Amino acid sequence: MIGLDSSLVWLRRDLRLHDQAALYRALKSSSRVHVVFVFDTAILDSLPSRADRRVEFIHGSVVALKRELEALGATLHVLHGPAPKRLPEFARDRKVQAVFCSRDYEPAAIRRDAAVAQALAGMGIAFHAGKDQVVFEQDEVLTQGGKPYTVFTPYKNAWLKKLGPFYLKPYPVQAYLGALAQSPPATMPTLAEIGFARTNLAELGIRPGEAGARGLFEDFLARINNYKQARDFPAVRGPSYLSVHLRFGTISIRELASTALGIGGAGAEAWLAELIWREFYQQLLWHHPRVAAGHCYQSEFEAIAWPNPPGHFQAWCEARTGYPLVDAALRQLNQTGYLHNRLRMVAASFLVKDLLVDWRLGEGYFADKLIDFDLASNSGGWQWAASVGCDAQPWFRIFNPVTQSEKFDPEGKFIRRYLPELAQVPGKHIHAPWTMPEKLQAACGVKIGRDYPAPIVAHGIQREKALALYKAARGGPPPADE
């Protein structure tokens, strides 16, 4: 690769200049480097809404990156169309000798990259994909028997044991920026020109690009020591809120992991464990791509005949279950595209084990709504909650939506924020408002069944039905040691 005259960097999940692996590799090996982003119609056309926060976030991040490159005398070439066609055409027109990109582990992305590589090969252009979005990829962390890990804690221990300064060393892009191809600013399609409308991203205070990521990271570092205690309470500013930036690579995973290690302590260690969970699910997807197609990792649970009672899934989507914490969670998701991690578990468990709805429907709903949607993490999280996945929540442990509410939103602050119709309900009843006497309902201005739904199901009854479903799939009751 050394001594290339001209090359091209294809940006995807790495929308930044700092510590950017593909850009570093291209700049170091080439005299002239073009930078390209493709709004791939194969992806865009599959989205259910033309008002998609992810597309607006990506567009804003691309705009910001383009400005940075133009301040350096270069530009970002932004294409629109099918990537396997548009990217090779651009590479041919620029007479580049190689295309560099960061590796993606999702099955559809692997197929796309293979098509691009094939088209480029037909033109005599090399294709180089390398690691960037994870610290360890593919077969880098395996058991002593050479197999992928299926339980998180041993994977985390092996991950940490393997970790050394080499794996967290940033790529010194700035030292090689002189190799950027100098060019006048290229034209770029507007959000409307690629077929999408603005959302409430600005209203939500979500700032795209590296600058947005940097602001959130600095804010989180001032709170990181409290992360372990605060992370489970949705009414508290506990998480980093960096998930969308990690998803689209506006900040480097190496920087985040290195910072957590450097700070140390319970808060930073708990946060680093969450970053490792992300990589655990990425390696699971790589080794078992069938999970991306909706297949249970634990194949015995494919036999579950989900009842999918009419109206239950729709009520869950529309925050009409009658269980305040679940409904507040879905309101947060629908209104903001974000969902607190504890509430992802609560909402998922409720859909599957209280409403008896196929987990794949919930997985698909999150995929459509989450601004930080990541196939590996979404699949892994839903299979964990549904007890059908790798290192999953044991199937006979079922979240009680009321006790979860009492434990993680004790004062009902989060519930009242997203369910203003319950704002006047006293704390004694906020987690189960159907227990209020009618006189108290009138005093609070909320009649259950009219202003706020009565519970769609009874948790105790549904729990027994769920256990029966799982037992039937397994062919009997759980072993005594479970």
C-alpha positions in Angstrom: 0.0 0.0 0.0 2.9 2.3 0.6 3.6 4.9 -2.2 0.1 5.1 -3.7 -0.4 8.2 -5.8 -4.1 8.6 -5.1 -6.6 6.9 -2.8 -10.1 7.4 -1.4 -11.5 7.1 2.1 -15.1 6.0 2.3 -16.7 7.2 5.5 -19.5 5.2 7.1 -19.6 4.7 10.9 -16.6 6.9 11.4 -17.7 10.5 10.9 -14.7 12.3 12.4 -11.1 13.5 11.8 -9.7 12.7 15.2 -8.3 9.2 15.7 -9.8 8.0 12.5 -8.2 4.7 11.4 -9.2 4.5 7.7 -8.3 8.1 7.1 -4.9 7.5 8.8 -4.1 4.5 6.7 -5.0 6.3 3.5 -3.1 9.5 4.3 0.0 7.6 5.4 0.2 5.5 2.3 -0.9 8.0 -0.4 0.2 11.3 -1.9 -3.4 12.5 -2.5 -6.5 11.4 -0.5 -10.1 12.1 -1.4 -12.8 11.7 1.2 -16.3 10.4 0.3 -19.6 9.8 2.1 -22.5 8.0 0.4 -26.1 8.5 1.4 -26.9 4.9 0.4 -30.4 4.6 -1.0 -30.4 0.9 -0.2 -30.5 2.0 3.5 -32.6 5.1 3.1 -35.3 3.6 1.0 -35.9 0.9 3.7 -36.7 3.4 6.5 -40.3 3.6 7.4 -40.5 7.4 7.9 -39.2 10.3 6.0 -38.7 12.2 9.3 -35.9 10.1 10.7 -33.7 11.5 13.5 -30.8 9.2 12.5 -30.7 10.6 8.9 -30.8 14.2 10.2 -28.1 13.4 12.7 -25.9 11.8 10.0 -26.6 14.7 7.6 -25.6 17.2 10.3 -22.5 15.3 11.1 -21.5 15.1 7.5 -22.1 18.9 7.1 -19.8 19.5 10.1 -17.1 17.2 8.8 -17.2 18.8 5.4 -16.6 22.2 6.9 -13.6 20.8 8.8 -12.1 19.4 5.7 -12.7 22.6 3.7 -10.9 24.6 6.4 -7.9 22.4 5.4 -8.3 23.2 1.7 -9.9 19.8 1.0 -13.6 18.8 0.8 -16.0 16.0 1.5 -17.6 14.5 -1.6 -21.2 13.6 -0.7 -22.9 11.1 -3.0 -26.5 9.9 -3.1 -27.5 6.6 -4.6 -26.7 2.9 -4.3 -23.2 2.6 -2.7 -22.1 -0.4 -4.8 -22.7 1.7 -7.9 -21.9 5.3 -6.9 -18.7 4.6 -4.9 -16.8 2.7 -7.6 -17.9 5.2 -10.3 -16.5 8.0 -8.2 -13.3 6.1 -7.5 -12.8 5.4 -11.2 -13.5 9.0 -12.2 -10.9 10.2 -9.7 -8.4 7.6 -10.9 -7.6 6.4 -7.4 -5.6 3.2 -6.8 -7.2 2.2 -3.6 -10.3 2.7 -1.4 -10.0 2.6 2.4 -12.8 2.2 4.9 -13.5 1.0 8.4 -14.9 -2.5 8.7 -18.6 -3.1 9.4 -19.8 -6.4 11.0 -23.5 -6.4 10.1 -24.5 -9.0 7.5 -26.1 -6.4 5.1 -23.0 -4.2 5.3 -20.7 -7.2 4.6 -22.7 -8.0 1.5 -22.6 -4.4 0.4 -18.8 -4.1 0.9 -18.3 -7.4 -1.0 -20.2 -5.9 -3.9 -18.2 -2.7 -3.8 -14.9 -4.6 -3.6 -15.9 -6.7 -6.6 -16.8 -3.7 -8.7 -13.6 -2.0 -7.7 -11.5 -5.1 -8.5 -13.0 -5.0 -12.0 -11.6 -1.5 -12.4 -8.2 -2.5 -11.0 -8.7 -0.6 -7.7 -7.8 -2.2 -4.4 -10.2 -2.3 -1.4 -8.9 -2.1 2.1 -11.2 -2.4 5.1 -9.7 -2.2 8.7 -10.7 -2.1 12.3 -12.0 1.1 13.8 -15.4 1.0 15.6 -14.3 -1.5 18.3 -11.2 -2.2 20.3 -11.3 -5.9 19.6 -13.0 -7.5 16.6 -13.8 -10.8 15.0 -11.4 -13.5 16.4 -9.2 -11.2 18.6 -10.8 -12.3 21.9 -11.5 -16.1 22.0 -11.6 -18.8 24.6 -8.6 -20.9 25.3 -10.3 -23.5 23.0 -10.4 -21.0 20.2 -14.2 -20.5 20.4 -16.2 -17.2 20.7 -17.3 -16.4 24.2 -21.0 -17.0 25.0 -21.0 -15.5 28.5 -20.3 -11.9 29.1 -18.2 -12.0 32.3 -15.5 -14.4 31.0 -15.4 -12.3 27.8 -15.0 -9.1 29.7 -12.1 -10.6 31.8 -10.4 -11.9 28.6 -11.0 -8.5 26.9 -9.4 -6.6 29.8 -6.5 -9.2 30.1 -5.7 -8.7 26.4 -5.9 -4.9 26.5 -2.7 -3.0 26.4 -1.5 0.5 25.3 -1.1 -0.7 21.7 -4.9 -1.3 21.3 -5.8 2.1 22.6 -3.2 4.2 20.8 -4.9 6.9 18.8 -4.2 7.1 15.1 -2.2 10.4 14.6 -4.3 11.7 11.6 -3.2 15.3 12.1 0.4 14.6 11.3 -0.6 13.5 7.8 -3.3 15.9 6.8 -1.0 17.4 4.2 -1.9 14.5 2.0 -5.5 15.5 1.7 -6.5 16.2 -1.9 -6.9 20.0 -2.2 -10.2 20.8 -3.8 -12.8 23.6 -3.9 -15.9 22.8 -1.8 -18.0 20.1 -3.4 -21.8 20.5 -3.6 -23.8 18.5 -1.1 -27.5 17.4 -1.2 -29.8 18.9 1.4 -31.8 16.8 3.7 -34.8 17.4 1.5 -32.9 16.5 -1.6 -32.2 13.1 -0.3 -35.9 12.7 0.6 -36.1 13.5 4.3 -37.6 16.1 6.5 -36.2 17.8 9.7 -37.2 16.3 13.0 -37.0 17.7 16.6 -33.3 17.0 16.9 -32.4 20.7 17.6 -35.3 21.0 20.1 -34.0 17.9 21.9 -30.5 19.5 22.2 -28.9 16.8 20.1 -25.8 18.3 18.4 -24.3 16.2 15.6 -20.7 15.8 14.7 -17.5 15.7 16.7 -18.2 18.9 18.5 -21.5 17.5 19.8 -19.7 14.3 20.9 -17.0 16.3 22.6 -19.5 18.5 24.5 -21.3 15.4 25.9 -18.1 13.6 26.8 -16.8 16.6 28.8 -20.1 16.8 30.6 -20.0 13.1 31.4 -16.5 13.2 32.7 -17.6 15.6 35.4 -20.2 13.0 36.5 -18.5 9.7 35.7 -17.6 8.9 39.4 -21.4 8.7 40.1 -22.2 6.6 37.0 -22.5 3.2 38.8 -25.0 4.6 41.3 -26.9 6.9 38.9 -27.1 4.9 35.7 -30.2 2.9 36.6 -32.5 5.9 37.5 -34.1 7.5 34.4 -35.0 10.7 36.2 -31.3 11.4 36.9 -28.6 12.5 34.5 -26.6 9.4 34.9 -25.7 8.0 31.4 -23.1 9.5 29.1 -25.7 9.9 26.3 -22.9 9.2 23.9 -24.5 6.1 22.3 -25.6 7.9 19.1 -22.1 9.3 18.7 -20.5 5.9 19.2 -23.0 4.5 16.7 -21.9 6.9 13.9 -18.3 7.3 15.0 -18.3 11.0 15.8 -16.0 10.0 18.7 -13.4 7.2 19.0 -14.0 4.1 21.0 -10.3 4.0 21.8 -10.5 7.4 23.4 -13.5 6.5 25.5 -12.0 3.2 26.7 -8.6 4.8 27.4 -10.2 7.6 29.4 -12.2 5.2 31.5 -9.1 3.1 32.3 -7.2 6.3 33.1 -9.8 7.6 35.5 -10.5 4.2 37.3 -12.8 3.8 40.2 -16.2 2.2 40.4 -18.0 4.7 38.1 -15.4 4.5 35.3 -15.2 0.7 35.6 -18.9 0.3 35.4 -19.0 2.5 32.3 -16.1 0.6 30.7 -18.1 -2.6 31.3 -20.9 -1.2 29.2 -18.5 -0.4 26.4 -17.3 -4.0 26.6 -20.9 -5.2 26.4 -21.2 -3.4 23.1 -18.2 -5.3 21.8 -19.5 -8.6 23.2 -22.7 -8.2 21.1 -20.6 -7.1 18.1 -18.5 -10.3 18.2 -21.7 -12.3 18.8 -23.1 -10.9 15.6 -19.9 -11.6 13.7 -19.7 -15.2 14.8 -23.5 -15.9 14.7 -25.0 -13.7 11.9 -28.3 -15.7 12.1 -29.2 -13.6 15.2 -29.5 -10.6 12.9 -32.2 -12.5 11.0 -34.4 -12.8 14.1 -33.3 -16.3 15.0 -33.0 -17.1 18.7 -29.4 -17.8 19.8 -30.9 -20.5 22.0 -32.6 -22.4 19.3 -34.9 -24.4 21.6 -36.9 -21.2 22.1 -37.8 -21.0 18.4 -40.6 -23.4 19.4 -42.4 -20.8 21.4 -45.8 -20.1 19.9 -46.2 -16.4 20.9 -49.9 -15.6 21.5 -49.6 -12.0 20.2 -53.0 -11.1 21.7 -54.8 -8.6 19.3 -54.1 -5.0 20.3 -51.4 -5.7 22.8 -48.4 -4.7 20.6 -50.2 -1.6 19.4 -51.0 -0.6 23.0 -47.4 -1.0 23.9 -46.1 1.1 21.0 -48.6 3.8 21.8 -47.9 3.9 25.5 -51.4 2.6 26.5 -50.6 -0.3 28.7 -51.8 1.2 32.0 -48.4 0.6 33.6 -46.9 4.1 34.1 -43.2 3.2 33.9 -43.7 1.2 30.7 -45.8 3.9 29.1 -43.4 6.7 30.1 -40.6 4.7 28.6 -42.5 4.4 25.3 -43.3 8.1 25.4 -39.7 8.9 25.8 -38.8 6.7 22.9 -41.5 8.0 20.6 -40.9 11.7 21.4 -37.1 11.7 21.5 -35.7 8.6 19.8 -33.8 7.8 23.0 -34.6 5.3 25.7 -32.8 4.9 29.0 -31.0 1.6 29.2 -32.9 0.4 32.3 -36.2 1.2 30.6 -35.1 -0.7 27.5 -35.0 -3.8 29.7 -38.3 -3.0 31.5 -40.2 -2.2 28.3 -38.8 -5.3 26.5 -39.6 -7.6 29.4 -43.1 -6.3 29.7 -43.9 -6.7 26.0 -42.6 -10.3 25.9 -43.4 -11.7 29.4 -46.5 -9.7 30.3 -48.1 -9.0 26.9 -46.9 -12.3 25.5 -45.9 -10.7 22.2 -43.1 -12.0 20.0 -39.9 -10.2 21.0 -39.0 -9.7 17.3 -41.9 -7.2 17.0 -40.4 -5.1 19.8 -36.9 -5.5 18.3 -38.2 -4.1 15.0 -40.0 -1.2 16.7 -36.8 -0.2 18.5 -34.9 -0.5 15.2 -37.3 2.0 13.6 -37.3 4.4 16.5 -33.9 4.5 18.3 -31.6 7.3 17.1 -28.7 5.1 18.4 -30.0 2.0 16.8 -27.2 -0.6 16.4 -28.1 -4.0 15.0 -25.8 -6.0 17.3 -26.8 -4.3 20.5 -30.5 -4.1 19.7 -30.6 -7.8 18.8 -28.5 -8.8 21.8 -30.6 -6.6 24.2 -33.9 -8.0 23.0 -32.7 -11.6 23.1 -31.4 -10.9 26.6 -34.7 -9.5 27.8 -36.7 -12.3 26.1 -34.4 -14.9 27.6 -33.7 -16.5 24.2 -30.2 -15.1 23.6 -26.5 -15.5 24.5 -25.9 -15.0 28.2 -29.6 -13.9 28.6 -31.8 -13.1 31.5 -32.9 -16.5 32.9 -36.3 -17.2 31.4 -37.9 -17.8 34.8 -36.9 -14.3 36.1 -39.6 -11.9 35.0 -39.5 -8.2 35.8 -42.4 -6.9 37.8 -43.3 -3.5 36.2 -44.6 -2.0 39.4 -41.6 -3.0 41.6 -39.2 -1.9 38.9 -41.0 1.5 38.9 -40.8 1.7 42.7 -37.1 0.9 42.7 -35.8 3.0 39.8 -38.3 5.9 39.7 -39.1 6.0 43.4 -40.6 9.5 43.4 -42.3 9.2 40.0 -40.3 12.1 38.5 -39.7 10.3 35.2 -43.3 9.1 35.0 -44.7 12.6 35.6 -42.3 14.0 33.0 -43.6 11.8 30.2 -47.1 11.2 31.5 -48.4 14.7 32.5 -51.9 13.3 32.9 -50.5 11.6 36.1 -48.8 14.7 37.4 -51.1 15.2 40.4 -51.2 11.5 41.4 -49.6 11.2 44.9 -46.4 9.2 45.2 -48.3 6.4 47.0 -50.2 5.6 43.8 -48.0 6.9 41.0 -46.6 3.4 40.2 -50.0 1.7 40.2 -52.6 4.5 39.7 -55.5 2.0 39.3 -55.3 1.5 43.1 -56.5 5.0 43.7 -60.1 5.3 45.2 -62.5 7.1 42.8 -62.6 10.1 45.1 -58.8 10.5 44.9 -58.9 10.0 41.1 -61.4 12.9 40.9 -59.2 15.0 43.1 -56.2 14.3 41.0 -58.1 15.0 37.8 -57.4 11.6 36.3 -60.1 9.0 36.0 -58.6 5.5 35.3 -60.0 4.1 32.1 -60.8 7.5 30.7 -57.8 9.9 31.2 -55.3 7.1 31.7 -55.8 3.4 30.8 -56.5 0.7 33.3 -53.9 -2.0 33.2 -54.1 -4.0 30.0 -53.2 -7.2 31.8 -52.7 -8.4 35.3 -49.0 -9.0 35.9 -49.4 -12.0 38.2 -51.6 -13.9 35.8 -49.4 -13.1 32.8 -46.3 -14.2 34.6 -47.7 -17.7 35.0 -48.7 -17.7 31.3 -45.2 -16.7 30.3 -43.6 -19.4 32.4 -45.8 -22.0 30.8 -44.7 -20.9 27.3 -41.1 -21.2 28.2 -41.5 -24.5 30.0 -43.4 -25.9 27.0 -40.6 -24.9 24.7 -38.0 -26.5 27.0 -40.0 -29.6 27.4 -40.6 -29.2 31.1 -39.9 -27.2 34.3 -36.5 -25.7 35.1 -33.9 -27.8 36.7 -33.7 -27.6 40.5 -30.5 -25.5 40.4 -32.2 -22.8 38.4 
